[in-house]
């Protein structure tokens, strides 16, 4: 079933961490397995924020001996950052298995990321100038508290509550998804992509990497490929309706934009609120009303509708 949500403030920052937590908590009945956030703060010139996990939470809880390997994985990760002349400006171990780095780097970030992800058990969740991608098992309240998102300031965010239907219940299979080489893109999706393997193989032949077997990751890789090839976000969303088969509603965020697209069937729900300063959308109106309790008017985007908003 799953639930998706997005919001964007025009021309200002807000406590989007708290707002997105409220929206996703209102949707937790749509997906109890995991919750994910892609939040966008104000970027600093020449700096990248890297969110990375060095183990699966489930493996640690099952006592697979992973804890003994984590320190070695972190040491090797930081060695590989140094190999690519990336300078660690700030490091925080958020959980036993999740870390947040602020780095400065003048080289090829995709090449560096691929080098890091060659380490067994290491996955970069996001590597961007403004994007921070956080996802874990549990509902929105638990994940937000664990990762201290209640005070996160930014301009826009997307989020997802997941009910696992085809892939594993783990962090790797949770939304949102990020994909290089366009480092500030993130996607959440509700639906099913039926030509997933055909399109995945096409993108892999172009050199793109996939970290999961979840069909939703395809949308992130597809979008990142288009944006890297100078296709505007709105055009990428329009192309996806004819090029991607299945039923889907999905949201895409970049460093300064938020977009949405619905397939030709429009079977997956989305409710939209739009004002002069704020756009909010979600699978159910209850999520929007969790941050806008006053009387509001909402609309339901129609089939094949594409919209893009600027922060």
Order of alpha helices (4+ residues) and beta strands (2+ residues): beta-alpha-beta-beta-alpha-alpha-beta-beta-alpha-beta-beta-alpha-beta-beta-beta-alpha-alpha-alpha-beta-beta-beta-beta-alpha-beta
